[in-house]
Each structure stands twice: as structure tokens, then as C-alpha cells.
């Protein structure tokens, strides 16, 4: 995570942000330090990210197929 604006965003195991069967994986708070965060999870539905308006940072997502 690298950002010059303090924002909070959410990671979901979901097909979309309106997926009623979604599961919240993590909520990254605005106070989180810049850096790399590793989550050792299996995504059954897919990865969804809710990024608030005004986020001017960047994120990189990597994964390991099974």
C-alpha cells in the first residue's frame, strides 16, 4: 500500500460489490503503514476491492494459483 491520501478500503471474497454471499477478507484502515500485506487465503468467489472516492495511491495484487 502506498498512498498520499488517508483512506480505508476493503478486500472481499466476492463476484462484485453487491454480491450477497461475499465475505470480508480485510479492512485496511487509513492509519495502516505503507508496505506489503500478505493474506494466506483461498478465494472461492473472486477478489473484490472497494476503494473510496479520492484514493490517489496505488496497490499491486499478486496471487499464487493452486
Order of alpha helices (4+ residues) and beta strands (2+ residues): beta-beta-beta
